[in-house]
């Protein structure tokens, strides 16, 4: 178990959890927002969640209202929007701050991870993605404009999935 997996966070419904619940599975953790130009990425995130679930991938959305106030809704409004507009079935966590003085401890750990260009630090915008390997280590960081089905994300996911296909 890694330190990252032990950090507590609540589900969108308010139940306490942590990434430990997904131990042994790859996790694509994404800070999301309902009123962002990148919000249509929900469609591709849901596709990844469905296509790769049997191979050991869980997509997790973490709502955040720090970028342009683009996630102003309540937990219920976020849930309704995601399920009715994009058919989201993957887990959603509580709305948190991913940067700044009130940064959630999960993101304090994640933002230490550099992206492909070697840049660590603050989350740039909504829909920044972190791939967490089944052993709880961070296997990749992908900036907001990188689509969920981009070749570099698919390759990184395929590399860490616990269930291989022939």
C-alpha positions as CSV (number, residue, x, y, z in Angstrom):
1,X,0.0,0.0,0.0
2,X,1.4,3.4,-0.9
3,X,1.0,6.7,0.9
4,X,-1.2,7.9,-2.0
5,X,-3.6,5.0,-1.6
6,X,-4.0,5.8,2.1
7,X,-5.2,9.4,1.7
8,X,-8.9,9.7,2.5
9,X,-11.4,11.4,0.3
10,X,-15.2,11.3,0.3
11,X,-17.3,10.0,-2.6
12,X,-19.7,12.5,-4.2
13,X,-22.4,11.1,-1.9
14,X,-20.3,11.9,1.2
15,X,-19.1,8.4,2.1
16,X,-15.4,8.1,3.2
17,X,-13.1,6.2,0.9
18,X,-9.5,6.2,-0.4
19,X,-7.7,4.8,-3.4
20,X,-6.9,1.8,-1.3
21,X,-10.4,0.6,-2.4
22,X,-8.9,0.3,-5.9
23,X,-5.7,-1.5,-4.9
24,X,-4.7,-4.0,-7.6
25,X,-6.5,-1.9,-10.3
26,X,-5.2,0.9,-12.5
27,X,-6.9,4.2,-11.8
28,X,-7.3,7.2,-14.2
29,X,-8.0,10.1,-11.8
30,X,-9.3,13.2,-13.4
31,X,-10.3,16.6,-12.0
32,X,-13.6,17.4,-13.8
33,X,-16.0,20.2,-14.3
34,X,-19.5,20.5,-15.8
35,X,-19.3,23.9,-17.5
36,X,-15.9,23.7,-19.1
37,X,-15.0,23.7,-22.8
38,X,-13.3,20.4,-22.0
39,X,-16.4,18.8,-20.4
40,X,-17.1,16.7,-23.5
41,X,-14.1,14.6,-22.4
42,X,-16.6,12.9,-20.1
43,X,-17.7,10.9,-23.2
44,X,-14.3,9.5,-23.8
45,X,-13.7,8.9,-20.1
46,X,-16.9,6.9,-19.9
47,X,-15.8,4.9,-23.0
48,X,-12.4,4.1,-21.3
49,X,-14.2,3.1,-18.1
50,X,-16.4,0.7,-20.0
51,X,-13.8,-0.7,-22.4
52,X,-11.1,-1.3,-19.8
53,X,-13.0,-2.2,-16.7
54,X,-12.7,-5.9,-17.2
55,X,-8.9,-5.5,-17.7
56,X,-8.5,-3.7,-14.4
57,X,-9.0,0.1,-15.0
58,X,-11.2,2.4,-12.9
59,X,-11.8,6.0,-14.0
60,X,-12.5,8.4,-11.2
61,X,-13.7,11.9,-11.5
62,X,-12.9,14.5,-8.9
63,X,-15.0,17.7,-9.4
64,X,-13.3,21.0,-8.8
65,X,-14.6,24.6,-9.0
66,X,-11.2,26.4,-9.0
67,X,-10.9,27.1,-12.7
68,X,-13.3,29.8,-13.9
69,X,-16.0,28.6,-11.5
70,X,-16.9,25.9,-13.9
71,X,-18.2,23.4,-11.4
72,X,-20.5,25.4,-9.2
73,X,-23.1,22.7,-8.6
74,X,-24.0,20.7,-5.5
75,X,-23.2,17.0,-5.3
76,X,-26.7,16.2,-6.5
77,X,-26.5,18.6,-9.4
78,X,-23.1,17.2,-10.5
79,X,-24.3,13.6,-10.3
80,X,-27.4,14.4,-12.3
81,X,-25.5,16.4,-14.9
82,X,-22.9,13.7,-15.4
83,X,-25.3,10.8,-15.6
84,X,-28.0,12.4,-17.8
85,X,-25.7,14.4,-20.1
86,X,-22.8,12.0,-20.5
87,X,-24.1,8.7,-19.1
88,X,-21.3,8.6,-16.6
89,X,-21.2,5.5,-14.5
90,X,-17.6,5.7,-13.1
91,X,-17.1,6.8,-9.5
92,X,-17.2,10.5,-8.7
93,X,-15.6,11.9,-5.6
94,X,-16.4,15.0,-3.5
95,X,-15.7,18.5,-5.0
96,X,-12.2,19.5,-3.8
97,X,-9.5,22.1,-4.4
98,X,-6.7,20.7,-6.5
99,X,-4.4,23.8,-6.0
100,X,-3.8,26.5,-3.4
101,X,-4.1,26.8,0.4
102,X,-7.0,24.3,0.6
103,X,-5.5,21.8,-1.8
104,X,-6.8,18.3,-1.0
105,X,-4.0,16.0,0.3
106,X,-4.5,13.6,-2.6
107,X,-3.6,16.4,-5.0
108,X,-0.7,17.6,-2.8
109,X,0.8,14.2,-3.5
110,X,-0.2,13.9,-7.2
111,X,1.1,17.3,-8.2
112,X,4.6,16.2,-7.3
113,X,4.5,14.0,-10.3
114,X,6.0,15.5,-13.5
115,X,4.2,15.3,-16.9
116,X,5.9,14.0,-20.1
117,X,7.8,17.3,-20.4
118,X,9.2,16.9,-16.8
119,X,7.0,19.6,-15.4
120,X,5.5,18.9,-11.9
121,X,3.5,21.4,-9.8
122,X,0.0,22.9,-9.9
123,X,-2.9,21.5,-11.9
124,X,-3.2,23.7,-15.0
125,X,-7.0,23.4,-15.6
126,X,-10.0,21.0,-15.5
127,X,-9.5,17.5,-16.9
128,X,-5.9,17.0,-15.9
129,X,-5.3,13.2,-15.7
130,X,-3.2,11.0,-13.4
131,X,-2.7,7.3,-14.2
132,X,-2.1,5.3,-11.0
133,X,-0.7,1.8,-11.4
134,X,-2.3,-1.1,-9.6
135,X,0.5,-0.9,-7.0
136,X,-0.5,2.6,-6.1
137,X,2.4,4.4,-7.9
138,X,1.8,7.3,-10.3
139,X,2.5,6.0,-13.8
140,X,1.7,9.1,-15.8
141,X,0.4,12.7,-15.8
142,X,-1.5,14.1,-18.7
143,X,-2.4,17.7,-19.1
144,X,-6.0,18.9,-19.7
145,X,-6.0,19.2,-23.4
146,X,-4.7,15.6,-23.9
147,X,-7.9,13.6,-24.8
148,X,-8.6,10.5,-22.7
149,X,-8.2,8.3,-25.8
150,X,-4.9,9.9,-26.9
151,X,-2.4,7.3,-28.0
152,X,0.0,8.2,-25.1
153,X,-2.7,7.7,-22.5
154,X,-3.9,4.4,-24.1
155,X,-0.3,3.1,-24.3
156,X,0.3,4.1,-20.6
157,X,-2.9,2.4,-19.5
158,X,-2.1,-0.8,-21.5
159,X,1.3,-0.9,-19.9
160,X,0.0,-0.9,-16.3
161,X,-3.2,-2.9,-16.6
162,X,-3.3,-5.9,-14.4
163,X,-5.2,-8.1,-16.9
164,X,-3.5,-8.6,-20.3
165,X,-5.1,-9.5,-23.5
166,X,-3.5,-11.7,-26.2
